[in-house]
Amino acid sequence: MVGVLTVTSDFEAHLNAPKSVYTQDTMPRMTIEIDEALLEEARQVLGVRTKREAIERALQELVRQQRRRGIRAHAGRVELELTQETLRALRESR
């Protein structure tokens, strides 16, 4: 079953609004269609209470996974000429 979920006023109003109206955590509203059963399953699996939290956590997880993939793609392809002494000195200088 697909339901309509209002996720977050229009984009131009957001851009033209005085900065004091929106905080850094807000975004323009948009309407998207999301499978309600899938959203409910994501909410339960992620252990969150609200649909918004489920969507945000799912997006965060997706971004994290894609970044890790990018890092793994470079694994073993960067040559570092560091000795044990240099690494130890770098750790101790923190």
C-alpha positions in Angstrom: 0.0 0.0 0.0 1.4 3.4 -1.0 0.4 6.4 1.0 1.2 10.1 0.6 3.4 11.4 3.3 4.2 15.1 3.7 7.9 15.1 4.6 8.8 18.6 5.1 6.4 25.0 2.2 7.6 25.3 -1.1 11.2 25.6 -2.1 11.1 29.3 -3.3 9.4 30.4 -0.1 12.2 28.6 1.8 14.9 30.4 -0.2 13.2 33.8 0.1 12.3 33.6 3.8 14.2 35.7 6.3 17.0 33.7 7.8 15.5 34.0 11.3 12.4 32.0 10.1 14.3 28.8 9.3 16.9 27.2 11.4 19.7 25.1 10.0 17.7 21.9 10.6 14.7 22.9 8.5 14.1 22.3 4.9 11.3 23.1 2.4 8.3 20.9 2.6 7.7 18.4 -0.2 5.2 15.7 -0.8 6.4 12.2 -1.7 4.8 8.8 -2.0 6.3 6.2 0.3 5.2 2.6 0.8 3.6 2.8 4.3 4.4 -0.8 5.1 8.1 -0.3 4.2 8.2 2.9 6.2 6.7 1.2 9.2 9.2 -1.7 8.9 12.1 0.8 8.7 10.7 2.6 11.7 10.7 -0.6 13.7 14.0 -1.9 12.5 15.7 1.4 13.2 14.0 1.6 16.6 12.7 5.1 16.1 9.3 6.6 17.1 8.4 8.8 14.1 8.3 8.6 10.4 10.5 11.6 10.1 13.1 9.9 12.3 12.9 6.7 10.2 13.4 8.6 7.0 16.3 10.7 8.4 18.1 7.6 9.9 17.6 5.6 6.7 19.1 8.4 4.6 22.0 8.8 7.1 22.7 5.1 6.9 22.6 5.1 3.1 25.1 8.0 2.9 27.3 6.2 5.4 27.3 3.0 3.4 28.1 4.8 0.2 31.0 6.7 1.8 32.4 3.4 3.1 32.1 1.9 -0.4 34.0 4.8 -1.8 36.7 4.3 0.8 36.9 0.6 0.1 37.3 1.3 -3.6 40.6 2.9 -2.8 41.8 0.3 -0.2 45.3 -0.8 -1.0 45.8 1.7 -3.7 47.4 4.5 -1.7 51.1 4.0 -1.0 52.3 5.5 2.2 55.9 5.6 3.1 55.5 5.7 6.9 57.7 3.9 9.4 56.5 2.6 12.7 58.5 5.4 14.4 56.7 8.0 12.3 53.3 6.6 13.0 54.1 6.4 16.8 55.3 10.1 16.7 52.1 11.1 14.9 49.9 9.4 17.5 51.8 10.9 20.4 51.6 14.4 18.9 47.8 14.5 19.2 
